[in-house]
Amino acid sequence: MLVNKIRCQEDVEIFTQLPKEKMDGILRDTPAYLLEVMAKLARALFYSMDIPEDKTEEAVAKIKERRMGRLFEGITFDYQAEMRKMREATEAAEREIEAARQSAQQEIEAARQSAQQEIEAAEQRKIEAQKIEEIANQTVKFSNHIARMALDHHTASEIKNSLMEEFGLTKEEAEKEYQRVIE
């Protein structure tokens, strides 16, 4: 029986190219139960090859009616073309995956750089805040010192000299601090 020898696309092509007379000769003397077996085998084969249902059932009906000479009329299946399509689809999917991976890496890198910039900006703001705090603390010290000395009835020149000695200020800096507190 020829149907049970179909194992690959090439076998299908050989089977479909058998002359009409040879196919009719095979079927002429074939008992009905074998035709039924052939129909079931053909149906299973065509479904496994993903041939549309209408084409499959048309071919199965031809077997049962002993018209196998035109069994594969209208049924086309190009295994190599299907394999090519599958390879192309796989390659396209792999390209998409690679593009998505690269895009994700770029986004991660951009996010990392942005986070690093934010960290650096926060560090800079912290340093600036510390400087402002130091200046404020120093200003409070100067103000307290000047206020204490003024309450003790020291003269302006004594207070300025004390600022220069106590805090290491220049004459101009001491004058400036004194004026700031007095005003």
N, C-alpha and C positions, 0 to 999 in steps of 0.2 A: 504494500500500500504506500503510495507516494506521500500522503499527508503526514504520516508519522515521521517522515524524514526532514520535515521543515524545522530547522533549529535557528536559523539566522536570516538576515535580510537577503543574502545571496541565494539561499534555498527558496525563499519566497519568489524571487525574481525568476529562478529556473522553473519553478512550478507554474508560474503565471505565463511563461513563454512556451509551454507545451502546446503542440498543434491541437486545434479543435477536434480533429478526427481521433487523435490518440486519447484525449479526455473523454470523448463520447464512447469510444471503445471500452475504456476502463469502466465507465458507468453502466453500459448496456447490460452487462452480466453481473453487476453488483447487486447482492440481495438488499432488501429494504432495511434490514436491521443494521447493515454496514453503512448504508447511506445515512442513517440516523446517527451512527457513531461518527462518521465523517463530518456531518453537520455540527455536532457538538464540539468536535475538535477544532473545526474551522471557526466556530463562534468564540471558543476560548482563545484561540490564536489571535483573531482580529481584535477582540477586546483587550488582550494584553498588549497589542500593538497600538492601542488607543485609536482605532479606526472608528469613525462615527457609527452610531447604532443603526441608522437607516441603511447605510452601506453594508454593514455586517449582516443584518437580517435579510437584505436583498441577496447577498451571496449565499447565505444558508438556504434560502428558498430555492435557489438555482440547483444546489446539491440535491435537495429532496426531490426536485422535479426532473432530475437527470439532465440538466442543461449546464453542465460544468464547463462546456467548451467556451462559454462566455462568463465563467464564474467571477473573474476578477475585473470585469469590465466596469470602469468607473471607480475602482478602488486604487488609490495611489498612496504609496508610502515610500518615501526616500529616506532610508536609514541614515545614510551619510549626511544628507541635508539636515536631518533632525539632530544628529550628533554635532554638526557645525553650529546649529542654532543654540544648542545647549552649551557648547564651548563659548560661543560669543556672549551668551547671557551670563555665564559664569565669569568671564573676563570683565564684562561690564559691571557686574556686581562687585567684583574685586576692586575695580577702579573706583567705584563709588565708596566702598569701604575705606580704601586708602585715602581718598579725598576727604572723607568724613574724619578719619583719624588725624590727618594733617590739620584740618580745620580745628578739631578739638585741641590739638597740641598748640596751635597758634592762639586759640582762645585762652588756654591755660597759661601760656607764657605771657600773654597780654594782662591777664588777671594777676599773675605773679608780679609783673613789673608795676602794675597799678598799686598793688598792695605794698610793694617795697617803697614806692614813691610816697604813699600815704604814711607809712611808718617813718620815713625820713622827714616828712613834713611835720609829723607829730613830735618827733624828737627835736626838731628845730623850734617848734612852738614851746616845747618844754624848756629848752635852753633859754629862750627869750623870756619865758615866764619866771624862770629862776633868776635871771638878771634883773628883771623888774622887781622881784621880791627882795633881792639883795639891795637894790637901790632904795626901795621903800623902807627896809629895815635900817639902812644907813641913815636915811632921812629922819626916821623916828629917833634914832640915837642922837643925831645932831640936835633935833628939836628938844628932846628931853634934857640934853646937856645944857643947851642955851637957856631953857626955861628954869632949870635948877639954879644956874648961876645968876640969872636975872632975879629970881626970888631971894637969892642971898645978897642982892644989891651990889653985884659986881658991875664994873663999868663995861662999856662996849668994847674998848680995846682989851680989857682983861679977858672978856668972853672970847674974842677973836684969837687972842694969843693961846688961850686954853684949847680952842678947836685945833689950832696948828700943832700944838704939842701932843694932845690926846689922840688925835686922829690922823696926824701926818698931812694936814692940808697945807696948801700954799696960802699966802696972804690973800690972794684974789679969791680962792675957793672959800676960805673962812669968811671973807666979807660977803660973798654971795649967799652962803648958808645963813649967816646972821640976818641979812636983809630979808631973806625968804621967810624966816620965822617971825621977825618983827612986823612985817607987813601983814 
